Each structure stands twice: as C-alpha cells, then as structure tokens.
C-alpha cells in the first residue's frame, strides 16, 4: 500500500535533550573538507535523509555503483534540527537535540568522510510543536535573525546547506501567530543572501510551501531543490523550478516496495526530472532497495561496503 502519510520519527521528541541555541562566535568556523571528485556518474541527483536519532550519517557513503564506482547518493540530509520558541523573549531559535548535536560536534568523523567522497551534507530544520515556524515570523527583522542562525551553523560546522521542512510547527501555540504571506519570503531571501553558494532545499509541505511570493518577490529561484514529501508516490512540487531541480518521486528505503521504487525511478528518467528523493537510510545492508532505483537512474546495481 502506498505510504500517503509521512512516517517520520520527530527528532525533537527527546525530552531530556539539551537546548543547543546557537552561540555565535563561540568557536571558530570549521571549513568543509576538500572533496575528492567521485567517479563520473550520469543521471539525476539522489538524496538520502538520515534519522540521526537512530542511524549513522556514514551509511550514505557505503553505497557505490557497481559500474564505475560512483556514489549511489549525492546529497545526505541530517534529519533534523528544530525551530523552537523562547516564550520569554518571544523569539524563534535553532535547536539541536542530543543526537543532532553529536553529529555536529563530531563532523570530523560523521560528516567530513562523506564530503571527501564528494557527497554534499545538509541540515534539515523541522518544527517542534512550540508555535514557531518558517511561515509566522512577525517581521523581516525576526526572519533575518533566524536566517543568520542557520547560515552561521552551516559556516561553523562546514556543512553544505539547509533543508526546510514545515511540519509540526503547531502554529498559534504559545501565543504565536498564524502563517503570514511575508515570513518565508523574508527568511529564504535573507538566507540566500547569507550563503549564496550553499544548498537551500524545500521539502514541499506545510504553509511555507504555498507562500513563496510576497511584495513582488518570488523565492522559487532561490532554492536549489524541491521534492515531494509523500513516500511511495509521484507528485510534482508546486514551485517554479526547472525539472532538473525537482523530485516528484519519493521513497522510504525498506518500506516502499522495490517495484514501486523502480517504477518511480523509471518515470523520473522518462519525464526528464533531475532529482530522486529517498528517506530513512538505516544501518543495515539496503543494497537491494538502493539498486532498485540506481539501475533505473544510472544503469547500475548498488554495492554496499560496510
């Protein structure tokens, strides 16, 4: 049965997580590792979300193509940091639970090995039931302040970008406002100005995904990628990006049937789309599931190397 309802373990669920509000300037920025060019690979960009509460980011680098040795995955997404709300100051702030913080504190061993292989590593940011979300900043100044927290995090830990996932915000909680038309436009505009050469991606769901224009500004072109949020289905994201930057296909590794995974990959190639989204790569050998799409996207099985 197709997974029309998203099945994610919310990363903010750890009640004892230490608040990791960003301390700007606390440590010197750590530059990203110089990448060793991966063997050539023709075809769509493949993306892997990793639930770091349960699994290692290093799993993304364990899959290569049998033909040519290229990486099976091109982008690895740390899932997920959170947008939280300080009820005293009435401001949103970036929060890392203990598992996300562990990855960031250990970028030398959790992130740099992937980057050295040529795999980009980005950080997903998700709501946390506290009322703060990307779509309800009350002013341009507030949106820009949060954008700075995001870009400072990317710089500090040597990451390759930010992914927006507007779920679980619970807009209106703690006296926060409902989604407005300007908030996400101001946020993404400021973030792109802060990091012109980094990845900004959109998990196309929630109020933010339908609020991409304000005051004559359309932020669609500020995104590098956007993808379908419903695993096991085909849905073209409603954003004005070229096909090369869109993933209408979305699969959950280990749960979406391999026949569906393969069919969605064939359709991706047939219809000329440039991205293929996967979620929940875990710690086990998933080479059969990965091969189901790499055969269609790249003409090769995937090889798992522990």
LINURDA-V14045 format. One record per residue. N is the residue number from 1. RES is the residue in one letter. PSI is psi in degrees with one decimal (none if undefined). NEAR is the number of other ideal C-beta (glycine too) atoms within 10 Angstrom. D_FIRST is the distance of its C-alpha to the first C-alpha in Angstrom with 1 decimal. Layout:
n=[N,N]
res=[RES,RES]
psi=[PSI,PSI]
near=[NEAR,NEAR]
d_first=[D_FIRST,D_FIRST]
//
This chain:
n=[1,2,3,4,5,6,7,8,9,10,11,12,13,14,15,16,17,18,19,20,21,22,23,24,25,26,27,28,29,30,31,32,33,34,35,36,37,38,39,40,41,42,43,44,45,46,47,48,49,50,51,52,53,54,55,56,57,58,59,60,61,62,63,64,65,66,67,68,69,70,71,72,73,74,75,76,77,78,79,80,81,82,83,84,85,86,87,88,89,90,91,92,93,94,95,96,97,98,99,100,101,102,103,104,105,106,107,108,109,110,111,112,113,114,115,116,117,118,119,120,121,122,123,124,125,126,127,128,129,130,131,132,133,134,135,136,137,138,139,140,141,142,143,144,145,146,147,148,149,150,151,152,153,154,155,156,157,158,159,160,161,162,163,164,165,166,167,168,169,170,171,172,173,174,175,176,177,178,179,180,181,182,183,184,185,186,187,188,189,190,191,192,193,194,195,196,197,198,199,200,201,202,203,204,205,206,207,208,209,210,211,212,213,214,215,216,217,218,219,220,221,222,223,224,225,226,227,228,229,230,231,232,233,234,235,236,237,238,239,240,241,242,243,244,245,246,247,248,249,250,251,252,253,254,255,256,257,258,259,260,261,262,263,264,265,266,267,268,269,270,271,272,273,274,275,276,277,278,279,280,281,282,283,284,285,286,287,288,289,290,291,292,293,294,295,296,297,298,299,300,301,302,303,304,305,306]
res=[X,X,X,X,X,X,X,X,X,X,X,X,X,X,X,X,X,X,X,X,X,X,X,X,X,X,X,X,X,X,X,X,X,X,X,X,X,X,X,X,X,X,X,X,X,X,X,X,X,X,X,X,X,X,X,X,X,X,X,X,X,X,X,X,X,X,X,X,X,X,X,X,X,X,X,X,X,X,X,X,X,X,X,X,X,X,X,X,X,X,X,X,X,X,X,X,X,X,X,X,X,X,X,X,X,X,X,X,X,X,X,X,X,X,X,X,X,X,X,X,X,X,X,X,X,X,X,X,X,X,X,X,X,X,X,X,X,X,X,X,X,X,X,X,X,X,X,X,X,X,X,X,X,X,X,X,X,X,X,X,X,X,X,X,X,X,X,X,X,X,X,X,X,X,X,X,X,X,X,X,X,X,X,X,X,X,X,X,X,X,X,X,X,X,X,X,X,X,X,X,X,X,X,X,X,X,X,X,X,X,X,X,X,X,X,X,X,X,X,X,X,X,X,X,X,X,X,X,X,X,X,X,X,X,X,X,X,X,X,X,X,X,X,X,X,X,X,X,X,X,X,X,X,X,X,X,X,X,X,X,X,X,X,X,X,X,X,X,X,X,X,X,X,X,X,X,X,X,X,X,X,X,X,X,X,X,X,X,X,X,X,X,X,X,X,X,X,X,X,X,X,X,X,X,X,X]
psi=[136.0,141.1,87.0,-19.0,131.0,134.8,83.7,143.7,116.2,122.5,-11.3,7.7,-15.4,109.3,-26.3,12.8,138.4,137.8,126.9,52.1,138.0,127.4,95.3,129.4,4.4,-36.1,158.8,144.5,142.8,118.9,150.8,151.0,146.2,130.2,139.5,122.2,129.3,154.9,147.2,142.8,127.7,134.0,-176.9,158.2,127.6,137.2,138.5,115.2,138.9,123.3,97.1,-7.3,-27.3,-21.4,162.3,139.3,-28.2,-19.0,-30.7,-33.4,0.2,-1.2,123.5,166.9,133.8,-36.1,101.8,-21.9,9.9,163.7,137.1,-33.9,143.3,-29.4,130.1,131.1,122.0,116.3,114.8,153.3,176.7,151.2,114.0,176.2,127.7,111.1,-18.5,-48.0,-9.9,46.6,152.3,148.8,158.9,130.5,139.7,125.1,176.5,-28.6,-40.4,-43.0,-37.6,-44.0,-45.5,-37.3,-20.0,41.1,-28.1,-32.6,-18.1,-26.2,-46.3,-37.8,-34.9,-44.9,-36.0,-26.0,-7.4,10.2,127.7,142.8,119.2,166.6,122.9,143.9,131.8,150.0,167.6,33.1,18.1,0.3,-19.9,132.9,173.5,-19.4,4.8,28.8,133.3,-12.6,163.6,-37.5,-43.0,-41.2,-41.6,-34.4,-40.4,-37.7,-37.1,-37.8,-41.1,-50.3,-33.1,-35.7,-45.1,-43.9,-44.3,-41.9,4.2,39.6,174.6,1.6,-172.1,140.8,130.9,128.2,97.0,72.5,157.9,17.1,-33.2,58.2,136.3,-19.9,148.9,28.7,12.5,162.6,166.9,165.1,140.4,170.6,-18.7,-25.0,-56.1,-33.5,-46.2,-41.4,-51.5,-37.2,-45.1,-40.8,-42.6,-37.7,-36.2,-33.6,75.6,-22.5,12.2,166.6,134.7,121.3,158.5,117.0,105.5,79.0,157.0,177.2,-33.9,-36.7,-20.2,12.6,68.1,-0.5,140.0,136.2,34.2,1.9,126.4,122.2,4.4,-45.3,-9.6,-10.1,143.8,-34.3,155.5,145.9,158.6,133.9,3.2,111.7,139.5,11.5,172.1,121.2,118.7,123.8,141.0,67.6,145.1,71.4,153.6,159.1,-29.9,-16.9,9.2,144.6,97.9,-20.7,142.5,132.6,149.8,115.2,128.7,-11.2,-41.2,128.6,143.2,-32.0,-38.4,-42.6,-46.1,-42.8,-40.4,-35.2,-41.9,-42.6,-37.3,-47.4,-45.6,-38.9,4.1,28.0,152.8,6.9,147.0,119.2,133.4,154.1,145.3,45.8,122.4,-165.1,2.9,169.8,106.8,29.5,-31.4,-41.9,-40.9,-41.2,-28.1,-32.3,-29.9,-31.6,-38.7,-37.3,-37.5,-0.7,30.6,145.4,161.8,140.6,131.9,126.2,107.7,none]
near=[5,12,17,10,7,15,10,18,11,18,25,22,11,13,6,6,17,11,13,20,13,16,9,11,9,7,9,7,12,16,9,20,17,8,15,9,7,17,12,8,22,9,19,25,20,27,24,25,27,27,18,23,17,12,17,16,24,15,22,27,21,21,22,22,24,17,15,14,13,20,22,30,27,20,25,26,30,26,29,31,29,29,28,21,25,15,12,5,8,14,15,27,18,20,27,26,24,13,19,24,17,12,21,22,13,12,21,11,11,18,26,18,17,24,21,15,19,16,23,21,27,24,25,21,25,24,27,25,16,21,23,28,30,27,24,23,28,15,11,15,10,18,24,17,16,23,22,16,19,26,19,18,20,21,16,19,20,18,24,23,22,24,25,25,29,26,18,19,28,16,18,13,16,13,9,20,15,11,20,17,14,18,25,29,24,24,25,24,18,20,26,18,12,17,20,8,6,20,20,20,24,30,29,27,18,24,19,27,21,16,19,22,15,16,8,5,13,12,23,16,13,18,22,21,26,27,28,22,22,16,26,18,17,18,15,16,23,11,20,13,18,10,15,12,21,25,28,22,31,26,27,21,22,15,15,24,14,16,9,19,27,18,16,25,23,15,14,26,16,9,12,11,22,17,26,28,29,29,26,22,27,14,13,12,14,21,18,13,22,26,22,24,27,30,18,21,22,22,14,19,16,24,17,16,9,6]
d_first=[0.0,3.8,6.4,8.7,11.0,13.1,13.5,17.1,19.9,22.7,25.6,28.2,27.5,30.3,33.0,35.8,35.1,38.2,38.4,38.8,40.3,41.6,45.3,46.4,49.0,48.7,48.2,48.9,45.9,44.4,44.0,40.9,41.6,42.7,40.0,40.6,39.3,36.3,36.6,35.8,32.3,31.4,28.2,26.0,26.3,23.6,22.9,21.9,21.6,22.9,22.7,26.4,26.4,24.8,25.2,28.0,28.3,30.0,26.8,26.4,29.7,28.9,27.0,29.1,28.9,30.4,32.2,34.6,33.6,32.2,29.9,26.2,25.8,28.2,27.5,26.7,26.0,27.3,24.9,26.7,30.0,30.4,32.4,34.3,37.1,40.7,41.9,45.5,45.7,42.9,41.5,38.1,38.2,36.1,35.0,33.8,32.6,34.1,31.5,31.6,35.4,35.5,33.9,36.3,39.3,38.5,37.8,40.2,37.9,34.4,34.6,37.6,36.5,33.5,35.8,38.3,35.7,35.2,31.9,32.0,31.2,30.4,30.0,27.3,28.6,26.6,27.7,28.7,28.9,32.7,33.0,33.7,31.5,32.0,32.4,35.2,38.1,41.1,43.2,43.3,45.2,42.5,39.8,42.1,42.8,39.2,38.8,41.8,40.1,37.2,39.4,41.7,38.9,37.9,41.6,42.4,39.7,39.7,36.1,34.9,33.5,31.5,27.9,27.4,24.4,25.3,23.2,24.6,28.1,28.5,31.1,34.2,34.3,37.7,39.3,37.6,37.2,34.3,33.0,35.7,36.1,38.2,36.8,34.1,36.4,39.2,37.1,35.7,39.1,40.9,38.5,38.8,42.5,42.5,40.6,40.9,39.8,36.8,33.1,31.7,28.0,25.8,22.3,22.0,21.3,23.6,27.1,28.5,26.2,27.7,31.3,32.4,35.7,38.8,42.5,42.2,40.2,36.7,35.2,32.5,34.8,35.2,31.7,31.1,27.3,24.6,20.8,17.5,16.4,12.6,10.8,8.5,10.4,13.9,16.5,20.2,21.9,24.6,27.6,30.5,30.1,30.3,27.4,28.7,27.8,24.3,20.8,18.3,15.8,14.3,12.5,12.5,14.4,13.4,9.8,8.5,8.7,12.3,11.9,10.1,12.7,15.4,14.6,14.7,17.9,19.4,19.0,20.6,23.5,23.8,23.9,26.2,24.5,26.0,23.6,20.3,18.7,17.3,17.0,17.9,19.9,21.2,24.3,23.0,23.2,20.1,21.9,19.3,16.6,19.4,20.8,17.6,18.6,22.3,22.9,21.8,23.5,26.6,27.0,27.0,25.2,25.2,27.6,27.3,30.7,30.8]
//
